[in-house]
């Protein structure tokens, strides 16, 4: 398995190696930012839901 991977890497031209490296470098920040935005969105949704539920409890208890 490892030998076939090494052969594949050696058979790829220099241009394709550069292209793969550039794609990986550009995709990495996009994945990180997507994760941060998703977690921030979930946090806001959770806080908003808690606030709404507390508001309903306040209204029903009065």
C-alpha positions as CSV (number, residue, x, y, z in Angstrom):
1,X,0.0,0.0,0.0
2,X,2.7,2.4,1.0
3,X,4.9,1.5,-2.0
4,X,2.0,2.1,-4.4
5,X,1.5,5.5,-2.8
6,X,5.2,6.4,-3.1
7,X,5.1,5.3,-6.8
8,X,2.0,7.4,-7.4
9,X,3.7,10.5,-5.8
10,X,6.8,10.0,-7.9
11,X,4.9,9.6,-11.1
12,X,3.0,12.9,-10.7
13,X,4.6,15.8,-12.5
14,X,6.0,18.8,-10.6
15,X,3.2,21.0,-12.0
16,X,0.6,18.7,-10.5
17,X,2.4,18.5,-7.2
18,X,2.4,22.3,-7.1
19,X,-1.3,22.4,-8.0
20,X,-2.2,20.0,-5.3
21,X,-0.2,21.9,-2.7
22,X,-1.9,25.2,-3.7
23,X,-5.3,23.7,-3.6
24,X,-4.6,22.2,-0.1
25,X,-3.3,25.6,1.1
26,X,-6.4,27.4,-0.2
27,X,-8.9,24.8,1.1
28,X,-7.5,24.6,4.7
29,X,-8.5,28.2,5.7
30,X,-11.9,27.7,4.1
31,X,-12.5,24.5,6.2
32,X,-11.3,26.3,9.4
33,X,-13.6,29.3,8.8
34,X,-16.5,27.1,7.9
35,X,-16.1,25.3,11.1
36,X,-15.9,28.5,13.1
37,X,-18.9,30.0,11.4
38,X,-20.9,26.8,12.0
39,X,-20.0,26.7,15.7
40,X,-20.8,30.4,16.1
41,X,-24.1,29.9,14.4
42,X,-25.0,27.0,16.7
43,X,-24.0,29.1,19.7
44,X,-26.2,32.0,18.6
45,X,-29.1,29.7,17.9
46,X,-28.7,28.1,21.3
47,X,-28.6,31.4,23.1
48,X,-31.6,32.7,21.1
49,X,-33.6,29.6,21.9
50,X,-32.8,29.9,25.6
51,X,-33.8,33.5,25.6
52,X,-37.1,32.8,23.8
53,X,-37.9,29.9,26.2
54,X,-37.1,32.1,29.2
55,X,-39.3,34.8,27.8
56,X,-42.2,32.3,27.4
57,X,-41.7,31.1,31.0
58,X,-41.8,34.7,32.2
59,X,-45.0,35.4,30.3
60,X,-46.8,32.2,31.5
61,X,-45.7,32.7,35.1
62,X,-47.1,36.2,35.4
